[in-house]
Amino acid sequence: MKITNRFYSKQRIKERKNEKLRLTPLSIARTAGKLALTKKGYDIKILKLKNLTSVCDYFVIVSGDVDVHVKAIAETIDNGLLDLGVKPWHREGVRGGKWVLLDYVDVVVHIFQKSARDFYALEKFWGDAPVEIIN
């Protein structure tokens, strides 16, 4: 019985901690950008799409050099946000490594190799979106 009570107590503390955090979409986007920096992601931009579309509020766009680098950035962002209680709704492209998409509903993170980023040109497509650069 004590084990169950301890488990419940730890679980309840964790739930309360997550309730207090209540991260906003902008703070999730900024956190994702800063996490990408820890794995040497570069050319990191946050596009504010809130007033332009109902798809999501923010795009975070990150570049990596090769597939292993892109995967490492994606894994770091995914794990870092999971530690804060933010779970992705969908992941795509992790196997290929040219373009990884992490969908957190209000925030969508795109991690590209340079060639894929140039080809899809999301910054040009959403050219009227306000941009925040993460350094």
C-alpha positions as CSV (number, residue, x, y, z in Angstrom):
1,M,0.0,0.0,0.0
2,K,2.8,2.4,0.8
3,I,4.3,1.9,-2.7
4,T,1.0,2.9,-4.3
5,N,0.7,6.0,-2.1
6,R,4.3,7.0,-3.0
7,F,3.6,6.5,-6.7
8,Y,0.4,8.5,-6.4
9,S,2.2,11.3,-4.6
10,K,5.0,11.6,-7.1
11,Q,2.5,11.4,-10.0
12,R,0.3,14.1,-8.4
13,I,3.3,16.4,-7.8
14,K,4.3,16.0,-11.4
15,E,0.7,16.8,-12.5
16,R,0.6,19.9,-10.3
17,K,4.0,21.1,-11.7
18,N,2.7,20.8,-15.3
19,E,-0.5,22.6,-14.3
20,K,1.5,25.5,-13.0
21,L,3.7,25.7,-16.2
22,R,0.9,26.2,-18.7
23,L,3.2,27.2,-21.5
24,T,1.9,29.6,-24.1
25,P,2.4,28.8,-27.8
26,L,5.0,31.6,-28.1
27,S,7.0,30.3,-25.1
28,I,6.9,26.8,-26.6
29,A,8.2,28.2,-29.9
30,R,11.0,30.1,-28.2
31,T,11.9,27.1,-26.1
32,A,12.1,24.9,-29.2
33,G,14.4,27.5,-30.9
34,K,16.7,27.7,-27.9
35,L,16.8,23.9,-27.7
36,A,17.8,23.8,-31.4
37,L,20.7,26.1,-30.5
38,T,22.0,23.6,-28.0
39,K,22.6,21.2,-30.9
40,K,24.1,23.9,-33.1
41,G,21.0,24.4,-35.2
42,Y,21.3,27.6,-37.2
43,D,19.2,30.2,-39.0
44,I,16.5,29.8,-36.5
45,K,13.3,31.8,-37.1
46,I,9.9,31.9,-35.5
47,L,7.1,33.0,-37.9
48,K,4.0,34.3,-36.3
49,L,1.1,33.0,-38.3
50,K,-1.6,33.6,-35.7
51,N,-3.3,36.4,-37.8
52,L,-2.7,34.9,-41.2
53,T,-4.0,31.3,-40.9
54,S,-5.8,28.9,-38.7
55,V,-3.3,26.1,-39.3
56,C,-1.2,27.1,-36.3
57,D,0.0,30.1,-34.3
58,Y,3.8,29.7,-34.9
59,F,6.3,28.0,-37.2
60,V,9.7,27.4,-35.9
61,I,12.2,26.9,-38.8
62,V,15.6,25.5,-38.1
63,S,18.5,24.4,-40.3
64,G,20.9,21.5,-39.8
65,D,23.8,20.3,-41.9
66,V,23.2,16.6,-42.6
67,D,20.6,14.0,-41.7
68,V,22.2,13.0,-38.4
69,H,22.4,16.7,-37.4
70,V,18.7,17.2,-38.3
71,K,17.7,14.1,-36.4
72,A,19.7,15.2,-33.3
73,I,18.1,18.7,-33.3
74,A,14.6,17.1,-33.6
75,E,15.3,14.7,-30.8
76,T,16.6,17.4,-28.5
77,I,13.6,19.6,-29.1
78,D,11.2,16.7,-28.7
79,N,12.8,15.5,-25.4
80,G,13.2,19.0,-24.0
81,L,9.6,19.9,-24.6
82,L,8.5,16.5,-23.2
83,D,10.4,17.3,-20.0
84,L,8.2,20.4,-19.7
85,G,5.1,18.3,-20.3
86,V,4.5,19.3,-23.9
87,K,3.9,16.3,-26.1
88,P,3.9,16.4,-29.9
89,W,0.7,15.6,-31.7
90,H,2.5,14.3,-34.7
91,R,6.1,13.7,-35.9
92,E,7.1,13.3,-39.5
93,G,10.3,12.8,-41.5
94,V,12.5,11.5,-38.7
95,R,13.7,8.5,-40.7
96,G,14.7,10.5,-43.8
97,G,16.4,13.4,-42.0
98,K,16.1,16.0,-44.8
99,W,13.0,17.6,-43.3
100,V,11.7,16.7,-39.8
101,L,8.3,18.1,-38.7
102,L,7.2,18.2,-35.1
103,D,3.6,19.3,-34.7
104,Y,2.6,20.6,-31.3
105,V,-0.8,21.9,-32.7
106,D,-0.3,25.6,-32.0
107,V,3.4,25.4,-32.8
108,V,4.9,23.5,-35.7
109,V,8.7,23.0,-35.8
110,H,10.4,22.4,-39.1
111,I,14.0,21.2,-39.1
112,F,15.6,21.2,-42.6
113,Q,18.8,20.4,-44.3
114,K,19.9,23.5,-46.2
115,S,18.9,22.1,-49.6
116,A,15.4,21.2,-48.5
117,R,14.9,24.6,-46.8
118,D,15.8,26.4,-50.0
119,F,13.5,24.2,-52.0
120,Y,10.4,24.5,-49.8
121,A,11.1,28.2,-49.0
122,L,8.6,28.5,-46.2
123,E,9.8,31.9,-45.2
124,K,9.0,33.2,-48.7
125,F,5.6,31.4,-48.8
126,W,4.7,33.0,-45.4
127,G,6.5,36.3,-46.3
128,D,4.0,38.6,-44.6
129,A,4.4,36.8,-41.3
130,P,6.3,38.7,-38.6
131,V,9.6,37.0,-37.9
132,E,11.6,36.6,-34.7
133,I,15.2,35.4,-35.0
134,I,16.7,33.2,-32.3
135,N,20.4,33.6,-31.7
